[in-house]
């Protein structure tokens, strides 16, 4: 028998409990032993459930129970999650978590403790919800030298941007609908400012390239500055605007990592990912490009990934899964001045002069001009980014918007 405890009975934690109980016959058959849900930690009382007798409000009940083999952390946030998870690992218990903030900030330390104690620290659900991506990167794509990972890692912002496209709706109205539907929190900052996607791309970069990337090292920009006009002009140019998390390995061993709204060509599969769905593109030297697609959040999709990790941990109680990376450094994350194409939006009072300057400095650019409003939008040619920014600043120093393309 393998005993499991869950810390946090919120949306995901309750889904994990329900799935373990509902699919117990299937789970037990797969792991060839009985998986028993023994404790659930939560300060709240939950009466009338088939497992109400398993609740406790004392973490030490779980920590000191020698029969508990695997602890599931679904509380979210850093504290007390970090302290509880660390204590469980030090006590020789494997831990499964869906907590992206915990893994992004403390992953390298917790992995090291798990290695020292010969237990597992698994976190498939921390990126992509129900989409399998961490295990495929570590196992199915293990023979590949991965050069780049990029993707739509936040369903809330993808829903908002999609609403702006399909219903000609401005950002604030689309955000309100996302909140009404439960896709966005009352305080949506983590989603719309890119912090959620930032944590996820940090985890993916660490997995793919072998060293820890901290969120504060990542250039992060949210979607609050994207206007309906930008979306319309991008569409005319043959692109969709998506919040993209991107990590790329540089030739000198550093990595470039960013989160920002970017233009994605209609020819790329990521441009057609709509609603609350997520998609992650991985480029390897043997497989070329593979894309993982599905629901990136939600109670049961995320619970599915968590319980799969629990089952994996149950199968490997006396062996470790090789999911790890090394500590990073201040110099490990570095932006490189590489050739790129930029989208530029300018509103000008001197329309004719600005138009002429653009055509002179960017003779091969795709150009949209609206003389009545004084608006000009264009795609530059492909040049080093520093060179493009120097030219753009010559045309107009202020009142401009620049977005990258993937």
Phi, psi and omega in degrees: 000140176245123182262136184238142171237145178245131175253106181108114181248048175273213183302307183285315182301318178294325176296321178297314179299313181298319183290320178299318181285314183297316185256030185301319181298314179296314182298313182297323178294321181290320184266355176062032172198177180268129175261118184244128175277110188260319183224150171227123181266123174195144179285340181274160176259137179235095181272156173082006176269156179294344181238025182299333182287354184262003183279145173217153174251012182243112180302327183296336175300318178286312184301319186267000178276107183292344179280342181283117182266323186229133178244130178259125178253114178229031180280324184083163180074176182271321184232131011269010186306313182300312182297319181292315181296314180301316180296321179295316179296317179296333178276002177086023178255136174289150181232136173242132182224153172251010191271098184294325180295319179298313183291319181294323183270323190236008187304313185296323178291315183290324176297319180297319178296317179300319179297316182294326182266001180056043174235178183250142172237106188240146191207038179307320185284354182286341178230124173081007178055246182276359180280122175289117178220321182293311180297315176302320178297317184282333186245297187294328181254016187299333181281351183269146165272107183278131182254336184200143170230134176210154179176175175268108190249002181223114184289330181297310181292327178294322177297315181297311181297323179293321177297321179298324180286308191282335184239013177052048190248141179282169189302312186297321178293320180293322177297319180300317179295318178300321178290319180297326180275355179085008178280330180244143178287166175303318170257101186272013189307313184302325180280302191286340176266001173090001185295320179298311179296326180297314179300321182290318181290332175298317180295315181296320179295319179297317179296314187287323190247353167093001179225150183291137174241124181268144181306325182290348177275351189261131173290116190232126179226134180270194187255004185295337181271357180280125181257165176299326177297316178301316182296318180294315180294318178300318179298319178298324180280354178096027184225156168249150176260125180227149171282116187244130166264132187221134176227129183227137178275128180268160184294337181269008178094350175278174176232148173252126184227134181207158171227126182192158170292128183227157176273128180243124181303142176300343179280346181266142182301328181298333182293337182264009178275114189238175179062215182271011182285152176245158173209138183232123179260130178238129179250119178238157185289340179261318184270349188068242183246131171236148183233131177255128190225141175164192179283120185274359181202185180111154186303299187280323174302317179290319177300324178303315180291322180296311183294327175299320176294321177300316179297320178296317179295323179295325178286341185237043181296330182247019179210155182259143169278137184272074175237104185198169174205170183264168175296145177268203179203169180298328184268357185290323179265119185215127176282133181252145180276083185252159176301135181207172174241132181246148169264131181233130175242130181227139171244122189230151174270339179249076191299314185294316180295316181297318178300316180295320179297318180296314182294331179284315184277334180232070187295338181256015185283152170273123194236135172240127183235136176229092186295327181300317182265350183077019183261139174225133175231140180204159171256130178286171166284175180274116178213167172305141187300322180299320179294318179296315181295325178297317179293318181298318180295333177292328182282312187202119183279327185239174173056044178227159177230136181234128175236148177275161168251155180274000000 
